[in-house]
Amino acid sequence: MEKDKVYVLDTNIILQNLQNIKNLSDSGSNIIVIPETVLLELEDKKKLTNELGFYSREFARFLASTKIKEIDLKQNYKVVKLYKDDIIVHIISKNSYETQIEQHHISESNDKRIIEVAEVAKEYYRGKKVIFLSIDIYARTFALFKNLKTQTLNDDKSEVPDFEFVKSINLESIYFNNLNLQSIKEIDANHKAENFCYVFESSDGNSAYGIVVGDKVMIMDESDFNPLCVKPVNLKQKFFTKAIIENAYNLLVIDAKAGSGKTLMSFVAAMRLVDKGLYDKIVYVRNSIESIDKGAEVGFLSGNDEKFRIYNMALNDTMEFIAKKRLKKGVNADSAESIKSKAEELVYKYDIQTLWPGEARGRTLSGAIVIMDEWQNSSEKTTQLILSRLDENCMAIVIGSNRQIDNLYLNKYNNGLTTLLKQTRKKHRELNIFAIELEKAVRGKFAEFSERIFEKNDNK
Protein backbone atom coordinates (compact mmCIF):
# COMPACT_ATOMS: atom_id res chain seq x y z
CA MET A 1 0.00 0.00 0.00
CA GLU A 2 1.52 3.31 -1.10
CA LYS A 3 1.74 5.84 1.73
CA ASP A 4 0.70 9.41 0.97
CA LYS A 5 2.81 11.44 3.39
CA VAL A 6 5.58 11.09 5.94
CA TYR A 7 5.18 13.21 9.06
CA VAL A 8 8.28 13.82 11.19
CA LEU A 9 6.97 14.83 14.62
CA ASP A 10 8.44 17.31 17.07
CA THR A 11 8.01 16.50 20.77
CA ASN A 12 5.32 19.16 21.22
CA ILE A 13 2.99 17.43 18.76
CA ILE A 14 2.85 14.38 21.03
CA LEU A 15 2.64 16.39 24.25
CA GLN A 16 -0.16 18.51 22.84
CA ASN A 17 -2.36 15.43 22.36
CA LEU A 18 -1.41 11.79 21.78
CA GLN A 19 -4.48 11.55 19.56
CA ASN A 20 -2.48 13.57 17.01
CA ILE A 21 -0.57 10.39 16.09
CA LYS A 22 -3.78 8.56 15.16
CA ASN A 23 -5.22 11.58 13.35
CA LEU A 24 -2.05 12.15 11.31
CA SER A 25 -1.79 8.47 10.46
CA ASP A 26 -5.15 8.76 8.68
CA SER A 27 -5.93 5.04 8.96
CA GLY A 28 -2.46 4.05 7.84
CA SER A 29 -2.33 6.33 4.81
CA ASN A 30 0.65 8.21 6.27
CA ILE A 31 3.86 7.20 8.04
CA ILE A 32 4.63 8.76 11.43
CA VAL A 33 8.36 9.33 12.04
CA ILE A 34 9.59 9.94 15.59
CA PRO A 35 13.20 11.10 15.95
CA GLU A 36 15.32 9.50 18.66
CA THR A 37 15.70 12.89 20.39
CA VAL A 38 11.91 13.12 20.78
CA LEU A 39 11.98 9.80 22.66
CA LEU A 40 14.69 11.16 24.96
CA GLU A 41 12.72 14.34 25.66
CA LEU A 42 9.58 12.36 26.42
CA GLU A 43 11.53 9.98 28.66
CA ASP A 44 12.89 12.97 30.59
CA LYS A 45 9.37 14.34 31.12
CA LYS A 46 7.90 11.04 32.35
CA LYS A 47 9.06 11.84 35.87
CA LEU A 48 7.06 15.08 36.03
CA THR A 49 3.92 15.07 38.16
CA ASN A 50 2.01 17.50 35.96
CA GLU A 51 0.08 17.24 32.69
CA LEU A 52 3.25 16.89 30.59
CA GLY A 53 4.39 13.96 32.70
CA PHE A 54 1.05 12.25 32.21
CA TYR A 55 1.15 12.65 28.43
CA SER A 56 4.75 11.37 28.33
CA ARG A 57 3.73 8.26 30.26
CA GLU A 58 0.69 7.84 28.01
CA PHE A 59 2.97 7.86 24.97
CA ALA A 60 5.24 5.28 26.63
CA ARG A 61 2.21 3.02 27.07
CA PHE A 62 1.33 3.48 23.39
CA LEU A 63 4.89 2.66 22.35
CA ALA A 64 4.89 -0.48 24.51
CA SER A 65 1.74 -1.67 22.73
CA THR A 66 3.32 -1.53 19.25
CA LYS A 67 4.93 -4.45 17.40
CA ILE A 68 8.23 -4.47 15.52
CA LYS A 69 7.95 -5.07 11.81
CA GLU A 70 11.56 -4.43 10.73
CA ILE A 71 14.84 -2.80 11.73
CA ASP A 72 16.61 -1.21 8.77
CA LEU A 73 20.31 -0.59 9.44
CA LYS A 74 21.81 2.02 7.14
CA GLN A 75 25.39 3.26 7.07
CA ASN A 76 24.79 6.38 9.18
CA TYR A 77 21.41 5.77 10.79
CA LYS A 78 18.87 3.14 11.86
CA VAL A 79 15.11 2.94 11.21
CA VAL A 80 12.98 0.89 13.61
CA LYS A 81 9.60 0.18 11.99
CA LEU A 82 6.68 -0.35 14.37
CA TYR A 83 2.94 -0.73 13.93
CA LYS A 84 -0.21 -0.88 15.99
CA ASP A 85 -3.46 -1.69 14.21
CA ASP A 86 -3.34 0.60 11.17
CA ILE A 87 -0.87 3.11 12.68
CA ILE A 88 2.65 2.92 11.23
CA VAL A 89 5.43 4.48 13.35
CA HIS A 90 9.10 4.65 12.32
CA ILE A 91 11.76 5.67 14.84
CA ILE A 92 14.95 7.07 13.31
CA SER A 93 18.26 7.33 15.14
CA LYS A 94 21.51 8.72 13.70
CA ASN A 95 24.82 7.07 14.57
CA SER A 96 26.31 10.50 15.21
CA TYR A 97 24.92 14.02 15.15
CA GLU A 98 26.44 17.22 13.80
CA THR A 99 24.80 19.21 16.61
CA GLN A 100 26.62 19.05 19.94
CA ILE A 101 24.47 19.12 23.06
CA GLU A 102 24.90 22.38 25.00
CA GLN A 103 23.35 22.20 28.47
CA HIS A 104 22.70 25.95 28.55
CA HIS A 105 20.86 25.69 25.21
CA ILE A 106 19.58 22.13 25.43
CA SER A 107 16.17 22.90 23.93
CA GLU A 108 17.79 24.51 20.87
CA SER A 109 20.30 21.65 20.62
CA ASN A 110 17.49 19.09 20.70
CA ASP A 111 15.51 21.00 18.08
CA LYS A 112 18.49 20.94 15.73
CA ARG A 113 19.05 17.20 16.27
CA ILE A 114 15.39 16.57 15.49
CA ILE A 115 15.82 18.57 12.28
CA GLU A 116 18.83 16.40 11.39
CA VAL A 117 16.57 13.35 11.56
CA ALA A 118 14.02 15.14 9.37
CA GLU A 119 16.79 15.57 6.80
CA VAL A 120 17.52 11.82 7.02
CA ALA A 121 13.81 11.11 6.52
CA LYS A 122 13.79 13.25 3.39
CA GLU A 123 16.60 11.05 2.01
CA TYR A 124 15.17 7.73 3.26
CA TYR A 125 11.65 8.30 1.93
CA ARG A 126 12.83 9.77 -1.36
CA GLY A 127 9.90 10.33 -3.70
CA LYS A 128 7.40 10.80 -0.84
CA LYS A 129 6.14 14.04 0.66
CA VAL A 130 8.12 14.46 3.92
CA ILE A 131 6.75 17.09 6.31
CA PHE A 132 8.29 18.28 9.59
CA LEU A 133 5.46 18.98 12.02
CA SER A 134 5.91 21.28 15.03
CA ILE A 135 3.96 23.79 17.08
CA ASP A 136 7.21 25.67 17.80
CA ILE A 137 7.88 28.44 15.28
CA TYR A 138 11.62 28.37 16.10
CA ALA A 139 11.91 24.66 15.31
CA ARG A 140 10.00 25.18 12.06
CA THR A 141 12.37 28.04 11.19
CA PHE A 142 15.41 25.79 11.76
CA ALA A 143 13.76 23.27 9.40
CA LEU A 144 13.24 25.91 6.73
CA PHE A 145 16.96 26.71 6.88
CA LYS A 146 17.51 23.07 5.85
CA ASN A 147 15.04 23.35 2.97
CA LEU A 148 12.52 21.07 4.66
CA LYS A 149 8.76 21.32 4.21
CA THR A 150 7.17 22.32 7.52
CA GLN A 151 3.67 22.56 8.93
CA THR A 152 1.96 23.20 12.21
CA LEU A 153 -1.21 21.41 13.30
CA ASN A 154 -4.36 22.03 11.30
CA ASP A 155 -5.95 23.32 14.51
CA ASP A 156 -3.59 26.29 14.31
CA LYS A 157 -5.27 27.33 11.09
CA SER A 158 -8.83 26.95 12.32
CA GLU A 159 -11.09 29.83 13.23
CA VAL A 160 -12.32 30.88 16.63
CA PRO A 161 -15.81 32.16 15.88
CA ASP A 162 -17.16 35.48 17.08
CA PHE A 163 -19.77 34.92 19.75
CA GLU A 164 -22.85 36.97 20.54
CA PHE A 165 -23.23 36.06 24.19
CA VAL A 166 -24.92 39.39 24.96
CA LYS A 167 -27.66 40.55 22.59
CA SER A 168 -29.49 43.89 22.54
CA ILE A 169 -33.03 44.20 21.21
CA ASN A 170 -35.60 47.00 21.13
CA LEU A 171 -39.04 46.49 22.63
CA GLU A 172 -42.13 48.57 23.17
CA SER A 173 -42.42 49.81 26.76
CA ILE A 174 -45.68 47.93 27.29
CA TYR A 175 -43.76 44.62 27.28
CA PHE A 176 -41.35 45.49 30.08
CA ASN A 177 -43.60 44.63 33.04
CA ASN A 178 -44.07 41.06 31.80
CA LEU A 179 -40.56 40.16 30.67
CA ASN A 180 -39.64 37.96 33.61
CA LEU A 181 -40.05 34.24 32.83
CA GLN A 182 -41.32 34.95 29.33
CA SER A 183 -40.25 32.60 26.52
CA ILE A 184 -37.25 34.13 24.77
CA LYS A 185 -38.51 32.85 21.42
CA GLU A 186 -41.69 34.91 21.81
CA ILE A 187 -39.58 38.00 22.50
CA ASP A 188 -36.77 37.34 20.00
CA ALA A 189 -37.70 35.22 17.00
CA ASN A 190 -34.02 35.19 15.96
CA HIS A 191 -32.69 33.87 19.29
CA LYS A 192 -29.63 31.59 19.01
CA ALA A 193 -28.25 29.13 21.55
CA GLU A 194 -25.27 31.40 22.28
CA ASN A 195 -27.47 34.39 23.22
CA PHE A 196 -27.29 33.84 26.98
CA CYS A 197 -27.75 37.48 28.03
CA TYR A 198 -30.10 40.21 26.85
CA VAL A 199 -30.26 43.98 27.03
CA PHE A 200 -33.84 45.13 26.45
CA GLU A 201 -34.33 48.78 25.51
CA SER A 202 -37.24 50.93 24.38
CA SER A 203 -37.29 54.09 22.32
CA ASP A 204 -38.64 56.08 25.28
CA GLY A 205 -35.75 55.18 27.61
CA ASN A 206 -36.83 51.99 29.41
CA SER A 207 -34.25 49.27 29.88
CA ALA A 208 -34.02 45.84 31.46
CA TYR A 209 -31.40 43.10 31.62
CA GLY A 210 -31.85 39.35 31.75
CA ILE A 211 -30.26 35.93 31.32
CA VAL A 212 -31.82 33.03 29.44
CA VAL A 213 -32.41 29.83 31.42
CA GLY A 214 -33.77 27.04 29.27
CA ASP A 215 -35.98 29.10 27.02
CA LYS A 216 -37.13 31.55 29.71
CA VAL A 217 -35.89 35.07 30.42
CA MET A 218 -34.83 35.71 34.01
CA ILE A 219 -34.74 39.46 34.64
CA MET A 220 -31.82 40.80 36.66
CA ASP A 221 -32.26 43.24 39.56
CA GLU A 222 -29.68 45.09 41.66
CA SER A 223 -31.15 43.48 44.78
CA ASP A 224 -29.91 40.11 43.48
CA PHE A 225 -26.42 41.12 44.58
CA ASN A 226 -27.23 42.53 48.04
CA PRO A 227 -26.11 39.38 49.95
CA LEU A 228 -22.65 39.44 48.32
CA CYS A 229 -19.70 40.93 50.17
CA VAL A 230 -18.23 42.02 46.82
CA LYS A 231 -20.67 43.40 44.25
CA PRO A 232 -20.24 43.11 40.47
CA VAL A 233 -19.30 46.51 39.05
CA ASN A 234 -20.25 46.37 35.37
CA LEU A 235 -23.00 44.85 33.27
CA LYS A 236 -21.15 41.74 32.09
CA GLN A 237 -19.91 41.00 35.60
CA LYS A 238 -23.53 41.23 36.72
CA PHE A 239 -24.67 38.81 34.03
CA PHE A 240 -21.92 36.38 35.04
CA THR A 241 -22.63 36.67 38.78
CA LYS A 242 -26.39 36.36 38.25
CA ALA A 243 -25.83 33.21 36.21
CA ILE A 244 -23.93 31.60 39.11
CA ILE A 245 -26.18 32.61 42.00
CA GLU A 246 -29.36 31.50 40.20
CA ASN A 247 -27.89 27.97 40.18
CA ALA A 248 -29.63 27.26 36.87
CA TYR A 249 -26.56 26.23 34.86
CA ASN A 250 -24.32 23.19 35.21
CA LEU A 251 -21.38 24.59 33.24
CA LEU A 252 -20.32 28.24 32.94
CA VAL A 253 -17.53 29.20 30.52
CA ILE A 254 -15.91 32.61 30.86
CA ASP A 255 -13.32 34.14 28.51
CA ALA A 256 -12.04 37.21 30.33
CA LYS A 257 -9.23 39.72 30.24
CA ALA A 258 -6.73 39.89 33.07
CA GLY A 259 -8.08 42.03 35.88
CA SER A 260 -11.72 41.59 34.88
CA GLY A 261 -12.66 40.04 38.24
CA LYS A 262 -13.42 36.57 36.90
CA THR A 263 -11.80 34.58 39.73
CA LEU A 264 -12.96 36.92 42.47
CA MET A 265 -16.61 36.96 41.37
CA SER A 266 -16.57 33.20 40.83
CA PHE A 267 -15.61 32.68 44.48
CA VAL A 268 -17.95 35.33 45.87
CA ALA A 269 -20.94 33.87 44.01
CA ALA A 270 -19.91 30.29 44.81
CA MET A 271 -19.74 31.15 48.52
CA ARG A 272 -23.31 32.44 48.30
CA LEU A 273 -24.49 29.07 46.98
CA VAL A 274 -22.67 27.23 49.78
CA ASP A 275 -24.29 29.62 52.29
CA LYS A 276 -27.68 28.64 50.88
CA GLY A 277 -26.87 24.95 51.39
CA LEU A 278 -26.92 24.12 47.68
CA TYR A 279 -23.32 22.85 47.65
CA ASP A 280 -20.93 21.52 50.28
CA LYS A 281 -17.58 22.78 49.07
CA ILE A 282 -15.61 24.75 46.51
CA VAL A 283 -12.83 23.02 44.58
CA TYR A 284 -10.23 25.18 42.87
CA VAL A 285 -8.46 23.58 39.89
CA ARG A 286 -5.60 25.19 38.05
CA ASN A 287 -3.20 23.60 35.62
CA SER A 288 0.41 23.52 36.76
CA ILE A 289 2.06 25.20 33.78
CA GLU A 290 3.44 28.63 34.53
CA SER A 291 4.97 31.35 32.40
CA ILE A 292 8.26 31.33 34.33
CA ASP A 293 10.42 30.12 31.44
CA LYS A 294 10.39 27.57 28.65
CA GLY A 295 10.11 24.18 30.27
CA ALA A 296 10.06 25.60 33.80
CA GLU A 297 6.86 23.85 34.83
CA VAL A 298 5.89 23.69 38.48
CA GLY A 299 6.69 19.99 38.41
CA PHE A 300 10.40 20.76 38.67
CA LEU A 301 10.08 22.42 42.07
CA SER A 302 10.91 20.25 45.06
CA GLY A 303 8.28 19.49 47.67
CA ASN A 304 4.51 19.85 47.46
CA ASP A 305 4.37 23.00 49.62
CA GLU A 306 6.75 24.83 47.31
CA LYS A 307 4.97 23.57 44.19
CA PHE A 308 1.56 24.72 45.30
CA ARG A 309 2.74 28.00 46.85
CA ILE A 310 3.27 29.27 43.30
CA TYR A 311 0.34 27.33 41.94
CA ASN A 312 -2.17 28.76 44.44
CA MET A 313 -1.02 32.38 44.62
CA ALA A 314 -4.10 33.57 42.71
CA LEU A 315 -6.34 31.68 45.14
CA ASN A 316 -4.55 33.14 48.17
CA ASP A 317 -4.84 36.67 46.78
CA THR A 318 -8.56 36.15 46.17
CA MET A 319 -9.16 34.82 49.68
CA GLU A 320 -7.30 37.76 51.22
CA PHE A 321 -9.36 40.25 49.20
CA ILE A 322 -12.64 38.64 50.29
CA ALA A 323 -11.35 38.47 53.88
CA LYS A 324 -10.74 42.23 53.87
CA LYS A 325 -14.28 42.84 52.68
CA ARG A 326 -15.73 40.57 55.36
CA LEU A 327 -13.77 41.96 58.27
CA LYS A 328 -15.75 44.41 60.36
CA LYS A 329 -14.31 47.86 60.71
CA GLY A 330 -12.46 48.24 63.96
CA VAL A 331 -9.21 47.68 65.75
CA ASN A 332 -6.67 45.70 63.69
CA ALA A 333 -9.26 45.04 60.95
CA ASP A 334 -6.66 45.82 58.29
CA SER A 335 -3.72 44.08 59.94
CA ALA A 336 -1.98 41.31 58.03
CA GLU A 337 -2.61 38.92 60.91
CA SER A 338 -6.36 39.61 60.98
CA ILE A 339 -6.66 39.25 57.21
CA LYS A 340 -4.73 35.98 57.22
CA SER A 341 -6.85 34.63 60.07
CA LYS A 342 -10.08 35.60 58.31
CA ALA A 343 -8.89 34.05 55.03
CA GLU A 344 -8.14 30.77 56.82
CA GLU A 345 -11.59 30.92 58.41
CA LEU A 346 -13.19 31.30 54.97
CA VAL A 347 -11.23 28.33 53.60
CA TYR A 348 -12.50 26.20 56.49
CA LYS A 349 -16.10 27.48 56.41
CA TYR A 350 -16.56 26.92 52.68
CA ASP A 351 -14.39 23.79 52.58
CA ILE A 352 -12.24 25.31 49.83
CA GLN A 353 -10.02 22.62 48.38
CA THR A 354 -7.32 22.71 45.71
CA LEU A 355 -6.96 20.12 43.01
CA TRP A 356 -4.44 19.86 40.21
CA PRO A 357 -5.08 17.63 37.19
CA GLY A 358 -2.53 15.00 38.21
CA GLU A 359 -4.59 14.25 41.34
CA ALA A 360 -7.92 13.93 39.56
CA ARG A 361 -7.68 10.40 38.16
CA GLY A 362 -9.76 7.91 40.08
CA ARG A 363 -11.59 10.62 42.04
CA THR A 364 -15.25 11.58 41.97
CA LEU A 365 -16.32 15.04 43.13
CA SER A 366 -19.79 15.45 44.59
CA GLY A 367 -21.69 18.45 45.96
CA ALA A 368 -18.97 20.83 44.74
CA ILE A 369 -18.65 24.03 42.81
CA VAL A 370 -15.53 23.38 40.75
CA ILE A 371 -13.69 26.51 39.60
CA MET A 372 -11.32 25.66 36.75
CA ASP A 373 -9.01 28.67 36.52
CA GLU A 374 -6.57 29.79 33.79
CA TRP A 375 -8.11 27.16 31.55
CA GLN A 376 -6.54 28.53 28.37
CA ASN A 377 -3.47 26.61 29.59
CA SER A 378 -5.27 23.27 29.73
CA SER A 379 -5.62 20.78 26.91
CA GLU A 380 -8.79 19.12 25.70
CA LYS A 381 -7.68 15.89 27.41
CA THR A 382 -7.24 17.63 30.77
CA THR A 383 -10.63 19.32 30.34
CA GLN A 384 -12.21 15.95 29.71
CA LEU A 385 -10.38 14.49 32.71
CA ILE A 386 -11.67 17.11 35.16
CA LEU A 387 -15.24 17.33 33.85
CA SER A 388 -15.55 13.54 33.89
CA ARG A 389 -14.77 13.58 37.64
CA LEU A 390 -17.92 15.62 38.48
CA ASP A 391 -21.17 13.96 39.47
CA GLU A 392 -24.76 15.18 39.03
CA ASN A 393 -24.52 17.44 42.09
CA CYS A 394 -21.71 19.69 40.85
CA MET A 395 -21.39 23.01 39.06
CA ALA A 396 -18.34 23.76 36.91
CA ILE A 397 -17.11 27.32 36.32
CA VAL A 398 -14.40 27.39 33.63
CA ILE A 399 -12.52 30.69 33.42
CA GLY A 400 -9.53 31.85 31.43
CA SER A 401 -8.15 34.27 28.88
CA ASN A 402 -7.07 33.38 25.36
CA ARG A 403 -4.88 36.49 25.52
CA GLN A 404 -2.57 34.85 28.10
CA ILE A 405 -1.60 31.36 26.95
CA ASP A 406 1.52 30.14 28.74
CA ASN A 407 1.37 26.47 27.75
CA LEU A 408 4.00 25.91 25.05
CA TYR A 409 1.95 23.07 23.58
CA LEU A 410 -1.34 24.94 23.16
CA ASN A 411 -2.67 27.94 21.29
CA LYS A 412 -5.95 29.84 21.19
CA TYR A 413 -7.40 27.38 18.68
CA ASN A 414 -6.90 24.08 20.49
CA ASN A 415 -7.02 24.65 24.26
CA GLY A 416 -9.77 23.44 26.58
CA LEU A 417 -11.29 26.90 27.10
CA THR A 418 -11.78 27.47 23.37
CA THR A 419 -13.20 23.97 22.87
CA LEU A 420 -15.86 24.64 25.51
CA LEU A 421 -16.61 28.11 24.12
CA LYS A 422 -17.30 26.56 20.72
CA GLN A 423 -19.78 24.16 22.33
CA THR A 424 -21.96 27.08 23.41
CA ARG A 425 -23.21 27.55 19.84
CA LYS A 426 -25.68 24.71 20.29
CA LYS A 427 -27.91 23.21 22.96
CA HIS A 428 -26.76 20.09 24.79
CA ARG A 429 -29.11 17.52 26.24
CA GLU A 430 -26.81 16.67 29.16
CA LEU A 431 -25.99 20.13 30.51
CA ASN A 432 -27.30 23.68 30.76
CA ILE A 433 -24.40 25.87 29.60
CA PHE A 434 -23.79 29.60 30.07
CA ALA A 435 -20.98 31.66 28.55
CA ILE A 436 -19.86 35.28 28.46
CA GLU A 437 -16.78 37.36 27.65
CA LEU A 438 -15.49 39.89 30.19
CA GLU A 439 -13.49 42.59 28.43
CA LYS A 440 -13.30 45.35 31.01
CA ALA A 441 -10.46 45.42 33.54
CA VAL A 442 -11.61 46.40 37.04
CA ARG A 443 -8.33 46.30 38.98
CA GLY A 444 -7.85 50.05 38.68
CA LYS A 445 -5.77 52.60 36.85
CA PHE A 446 -2.77 50.37 36.11
CA ALA A 447 -4.95 47.68 34.51
CA GLU A 448 -6.86 50.29 32.53
CA PHE A 449 -3.62 51.96 31.41
CA SER A 450 -1.99 48.69 30.30
CA GLU A 451 -5.19 47.60 28.53
CA ARG A 452 -5.38 50.89 26.61
CA ILE A 453 -1.66 51.00 25.71
CA PHE A 454 -0.72 47.40 25.08
CA GLU A 455 -3.94 46.01 23.63
CA LYS A 456 -4.78 48.93 21.36
CA ASN A 457 -3.83 46.98 18.25
CA ASP A 458 -6.36 44.24 19.08
CA ASN A 459 -9.20 46.67 18.58
CA LYS A 460 -8.23 47.78 15.10
C-alpha positions, 0 to 999 in steps of 0.5 A: 500500500503506497503511503501518501505522506511522511510526518516527522513529529516534534516533541510538542505534537505528542505532548499537545495530544497523543491523539495527534498520532492517530489523526495524522496516520489517517488510517495508515495512509501516512507514516509517522516518524519519531526522531530518537531525540523526541523519545529522549525528551519524552523519557525525561518528562515522564518523571514530572507530576504534571500534565506533561508527565502524564502525556509522556507516560501515556505515549510510553504506554502506546509505544509499549503496545506496538509491534516491531515489523523491521529494523533497517540498518543504514550506514549512518542511521537506523530505522525501527519500523513499528505498527499498531493496528493501522498506525505505522510508526518509524523511529529514526536514530543517527549514529552520530549528530552534527549538533553538539548538546549544550546544556545551557541551550539544550532545547535549541540543541534538541531542536536541531538534532530533530531537524537532522533526523528530518533531513535523514527522513527526506533522504530515506523516503525519497519520492514521498512528501516528507513534512516536519510537524511542530507547534514551535515556530523556532523549530519550524524556522530551523527546518526551513533553513535546511530546505525542509517542508514544515507545517503546524497542526491544522488546529492552528489554522482553524477559526475561533468564531465570534460569539454573541453572548450578549444581545441587545433588542428593542421592545415597546415599553408595554412589554417590560412589566411582563418580561420575567419568565417569558419565553425568549422565542416569543420576544426574540424570533431570531434567538440563538443558543449562544445568546445567553444574556439580553439587554432590552431597551425601548425608544422612550428610555426603558431598559431591562437586563436578563439571562436566558435559562432554558428558554425563559428570560430571568430578569436581573435586579440590583437586589440580586447582589445585596447578599454578596460581600463584593458586588459586580461593578459592570453589566457583564460582571452582573450577568456572570454573577447572576448566572452563578447565584441562580444555580440554573446552569451546570457549566459556565464558561468565561473568557475574560481579560486579566483584571476583569474580576473573573476569579474573584466573582466566581468565588464570591458567588460560589460562597453564596451558593454554599451559604444557601446549602446548595453545595458543600464545598468549593474546589479550585483547579488550576493547571500547573504550567506557569509562564516562568520560562520555557520548560520551567513547569511547576513539576520541577520544584521540590516538595509539594508545599513549594509547588503549590505555593506558586500554583495557588497564589491567585487563590490566596490573593482572592481569599485575602481580598474577600477576607478584607471585605468581610472583616468588620471595621475596627481595631486591627481590621486591616492588619496582616494577621487579621486578614490571614486569620479571616482568610483561613476561616473562609477556607474552612467554612466553605471547605475550599479545596485545591486540586491539580489535574494529576490528582484527579484520576480515580476521584469523583467530586460530589456536591462541589462548585468546581472553579477551573481557573486559567483554563486557556493553559489546559488541553482538551484531554485535561478538560475531559479528565476534570469534567468527567470527575464531576457527578450530578450534584456539581457546578463547573465554572471554567474561566480563562483568557485566550490572551494569556496562553503560557502552555508551550503546547497549546494555542488559542485554537486548540485549548480546553477553554476554546473547545468549551466556548465553541460548544456554546453555539448549540444546545446540549441535552446533558448540561445547561451551559452559560458563557460570556466574555469579560473585556473590562479590567476592574483592577484600577488605573494600572490595569486600565492603562496597560489595557489601553496602551498594550492592547490597542492593536487588538481593537483595530 
